[in-house]
């Protein structure tokens, strides 16, 4: 038995099996609903149910509260329809724009720009072209079927030289423990992608705020490279928040990018600089630096990526206090396995 889901305002529709999540069916049908973790933890897929009834699977209260559910909001990643549905979902990508592909890949290089950060380059099969939007991510499929998500840190035109990923070590994490203790060059991994509704909207002309914390820099770096490749002249500011100077693992890259691109400024912000850092730059919470510099964001787009607390605070404060239009805030929360429990 299946039900029909109609999306507003795009007019797209697709079929969903009775016990299937709306998002799973949308991906299969090539309908690009926005989403992030696919696990009921981040809230990126939150949409409004206009007609019909769903049952939610397990999810976190911070992603969808009881009050939000009562008000008609759903998480498409864990909402199974019980009737035909009409769902309001903005930012729906074009049908089948870039197909999701499953493939092996080879680790070509591993480097450690910071003690708890690994930069990995992946070599794709010679006959494969992975098309994706700057900002999207791939999933590694582990031996037990578990999945781990990482954003591409290079723009699509640079992927022929290998996909670049930035991984932070999460002690006790099944995958990152392996990466930091045992992974070596020439290892073979299985991956699938591209996924995600977080990517550069290239058809807009608004000024851009790029907001990253930690390894949330990865998709932001891809967006900067894409803007450069497209010879964009949109004004952009990159704010990168880390704890200490050692955590700014691509500081020289960011300085160089800003030097090469007249329209780009770079503002690093440290929340806990160490005495030995000799830091004379900005300090505090990174999204508060944005608010201090740009109190009026009515004409801007914001792309935010990093830990969920930063992303949530940025969305709340930039919309409520700086006049950012809610539909011009694009985000990807880096939700770890620990965050999901």
Secondary structure, 3 states (H helix, E strand, C coil): CEEEEEEECCCCEEEEECCCEHHHHHHHCCCECCCCCCCCCCCCCEEEEEECCEEECCCCCCCCCHHHHHCCEEECCCEEECCCEEEECCCCECCCCCCCEEEEEEEEEEEEEECCEEEEEEEECCCCCCCCCCCCEEEEECCCCCEEEEECCCCHHHHHHCEEEEEECCCCCHHHHHHHHCCCCCCEEEEEEEECCCCCCCCCCCEEEEEEEHHHHHHHHHHHHHHHHCCCCCCEEEEEEECCHHHCCCHHHHHHHHHHCCCEEEEEEECCCCHHHCCCCEECCHHHHHHHHCCCCCCEEEEEEECHHHHHHHHHHHHHHHCCCHHHEEEEECCCCHHHC
